[in-house]
Amino acid sequence: MALSGVYRPQADTGLLAEALAHEDIGPHTEVLEIGTGTGMLALNAASRGARVTAVDVSRAAVTTARLNAWRHRLPLRVLHGDFEARAAGRRFDLVVTNPPYVPAPGDRLPSRGPERAWDAGPDGRRVLDRICAGAPSLLHPGGVLLLVHSGLCGADETLSRLTGAGLAAEVTATASVPWGPVLRSRRSWLERQGLAAEGEQWEELVVVRARRPGDDATARARGGTMA
C-alpha cells in the first residue's frame, strides 16, 4: 500500500530489487535504505533477516513504510528526515537507494509534494552527488552501496565520483524503459538542455554497485559476505 503522494515501486525499484537479490544478506547484516518510499526494498532485506533502517524526507512515506512493515509483520526501523543527519555516526554493511534523479528546471529541490521523490535539480544529480560523497562514511569496510538512476544523469559521472571517494564501483545492471509522464511533460526543456535527443522515447536505467575496500571477514562475522 501507499498513501497519497508516496512514490510507488516502478521499473527502477524492480531493477534495484533484482540487484539486491544477488547480495548475500544474513541475520546480522546492517542495512540502510535511503529514500524508502513504500518500504519495498527495506522490507525485502528485512524478510531475509537483515536489521534494516529506512529513511525518507516524506512523512507520508515514513507512515506508509511503517504500515507496510506492520502488515507484513517484519521488523523495520523507519526514520523521518535527511539521510546524513539520521544515519550520522552509524555504518552499514549494505546501503540501498533509489534516490530522486530526474533533471528538473530550477535550482531548488521541492520541499513538498510527490515531486520530492523524483526532481533532483538541473542535471538530476543534486541527491546522487551527496550519496556518492557520503557513501564511504556510511559503509563498514567491505560494505556495499547499491543505487539506481537514469542514464540521463550520467552513469560515468557516478562511477567517477564513487571511485574518487575510494570505492570500487561498476554498473551491474541496465534496462531500457519507455519515457513516463514526468519526462514527457518536460521533453522540450530536456532537449534544450542537451539531456535528451529530439524525439527520444526510451530511458536507460542503471544500477551501480560500489564496494568499500576492507576485510570481508568483518562482514562475514555480521552475517553476510557482500562479496
C-alpha positions in Angstrom: 0.0 0.0 0.0 1.0 3.6 -0.4 -0.5 6.8 1.0 -1.3 9.7 -1.4 1.8 11.3 -2.8 4.2 8.4 -2.0 6.3 7.1 -4.8 5.1 3.6 -5.8 7.5 0.9 -6.9 8.2 1.1 -10.7 10.8 -0.3 -13.1 13.7 1.4 -11.3 12.7 -0.2 -8.0 12.3 -3.5 -9.7 15.7 -3.4 -11.2 17.2 -2.5 -7.9 15.3 -5.3 -6.2 16.9 -7.8 -8.7 20.3 -6.4 -7.8 19.5 -6.7 -4.1 18.6 -10.4 -4.6 22.2 -11.1 -5.5 23.6 -9.7 -2.3 24.4 -12.2 0.5 22.3 -10.9 3.3 22.3 -12.6 6.7 20.5 -12.3 10.0 23.1 -9.8 11.4 23.6 -7.7 8.2 23.0 -4.0 8.9 21.2 -2.3 6.0 20.3 1.3 5.3 17.7 2.3 2.7 17.9 6.0 1.6 14.5 7.3 0.4 12.4 4.2 1.3 9.1 5.3 -0.2 6.7 2.4 0.4 9.5 0.4 2.1 9.5 -2.3 -0.5 13.3 -2.7 -0.7 13.8 -2.3 3.0 11.2 -5.0 3.7 12.8 -7.3 1.1 16.1 -7.1 3.1 14.2 -7.5 6.5 12.5 -10.6 5.2 15.9 -12.1 4.7 16.8 -11.5 8.3 18.7 -8.2 8.0 18.5 -5.4 10.6 17.2 -2.6 8.5 17.0 1.2 8.9 14.9 3.1 6.4 15.0 6.9 6.0 12.8 9.3 4.0 12.2 13.0 3.9 8.5 12.5 3.3 6.3 12.0 6.4 3.7 10.2 4.2 6.4 7.7 3.0 7.5 7.1 6.6 4.0 6.3 7.6 3.5 4.1 4.6 6.7 2.1 5.2 5.7 1.6 8.9 2.2 0.4 7.9 3.7 -2.0 5.3 6.1 -3.3 7.9 3.2 -3.9 10.3 1.1 -5.6 7.6 4.0 -8.0 6.7 5.0 -8.5 10.4 8.6 -7.5 9.7 10.9 -5.5 12.0 11.8 -2.2 10.3 13.2 1.0 11.8 11.8 3.9 9.8 13.1 7.4 10.4 11.9 10.8 9.0 14.5 13.2 7.8 17.7 13.7 5.8 19.8 10.5 5.5 23.0 12.2 6.5 21.5 13.5 9.7 19.6 10.4 10.6 22.5 8.0 9.9 25.2 10.1 11.4 27.8 8.1 13.3 26.5 4.7 12.1 28.0 2.4 9.5 26.2 -0.3 7.5 27.1 -3.5 5.6 24.7 -2.5 2.8 23.2 0.8 1.7 20.5 0.7 -1.0 18.8 3.7 -2.6 16.5 4.7 -5.4 17.0 8.5 -4.9 15.5 11.4 -6.8 17.3 11.6 -10.1 15.1 13.3 -12.7 16.5 16.5 -14.2 14.2 19.4 -13.4 14.2 23.2 -14.1 15.2 25.4 -11.2 18.0 25.1 -8.6 15.9 24.4 -5.6 14.6 20.9 -4.7 10.9 20.7 -4.0 10.1 20.9 -0.3 6.7 19.2 -0.5 4.5 17.2 -2.9 5.1 14.0 -4.8 7.9 15.7 -6.9 10.2 15.3 -4.0 10.5 11.6 -5.0 12.0 12.4 -8.4 13.0 16.0 -9.0 16.8 16.5 -8.5 18.0 19.8 -9.9 19.0 20.8 -13.5 21.3 17.8 -14.0 19.4 15.3 -11.9 22.4 14.8 -9.6 21.6 17.0 -6.6 20.9 14.0 -4.3 23.1 11.5 -6.2 26.2 13.5 -5.6 25.6 13.7 -1.9 25.2 10.0 -1.7 28.4 9.4 -3.7 30.3 11.7 -1.4 28.8 10.3 1.8 28.9 6.6 1.0 32.4 5.8 2.4 31.4 7.2 5.8 28.2 5.1 5.8 29.8 1.7 4.9 31.7 -0.7 7.0 34.9 -2.0 5.4 33.8 -4.5 2.8 30.3 -2.8 2.7 28.3 -2.2 -0.5 26.3 0.6 -1.9 23.6 -0.3 -4.4 21.9 2.6 -6.3 19.7 3.0 -9.3 19.3 6.1 -11.5 18.6 7.3 -15.0 21.2 7.4 -17.7 20.2 11.0 -18.2 22.2 11.8 -15.1 25.4 10.2 -16.4 26.5 6.8 -15.1 30.1 7.6 -15.9 29.8 10.6 -13.5 28.5 8.4 -10.8 31.3 5.9 -11.3 33.9 8.7 -11.3 32.6 10.2 -8.1 32.4 6.9 -6.2 35.9 5.9 -7.4 37.2 9.3 -6.4 35.7 8.7 -2.9 37.7 5.5 -2.6 35.1 2.9 -3.6 35.4 0.2 -6.3 32.4 0.9 -8.5 30.8 -0.6 -11.6 27.5 -0.7 -13.4 26.0 -4.2 -12.8 22.6 -3.9 -14.5 20.8 -1.8 -17.1 17.3 -1.6 -18.5 15.5 0.4 -21.2 12.0 1.7 -20.3 9.6 4.0 -22.1 9.5 7.6 -21.0 7.0 8.1 -18.3 4.7 11.1 -17.8 7.3 13.2 -15.9 9.9 13.0 -18.6 7.3 13.5 -21.3 6.0 16.6 -19.6 9.4 18.3 -19.8 10.6 17.0 -23.1 11.2 20.4 -24.7 13.3 21.5 -21.7 15.3 18.3 -21.7 16.1 18.6 -25.4 17.1 22.3 -24.9 19.4 21.3 -22.1 21.0 18.6 -24.3 19.9 15.9 -21.9 17.8 14.1 -24.4 17.8 13.7 -28.2 14.9 15.1 -30.2 12.0 12.6 -30.2 13.7 10.3 -27.7 11.2 7.8 -26.2 13.3 5.4 -24.2 15.2 5.9 -20.9 18.1 3.8 -19.7 18.1 2.8 -16.1 21.4 1.8 -14.5 22.3 0.0 -11.2 25.6 0.9 -9.8 27.3 -1.3 -7.2 30.1 0.2 -5.2 32.2 -1.5 -2.5 34.3 0.0 0.2 37.7 -1.8 0.4 38.2 -3.8 3.5 38.3 -7.1 5.2 35.3 -9.3 4.2 35.8 -11.3 7.4 34.2 -8.4 9.2 31.1 -8.6 7.1 31.0 -12.4 7.4 31.1 -12.1 11.2 28.0 -9.9 10.9 26.1 -12.4 8.8 26.7 -11.6 5.1 29.8 -11.7 2.8 28.9 -8.8 0.5 31.4 -10.3 -2.0 
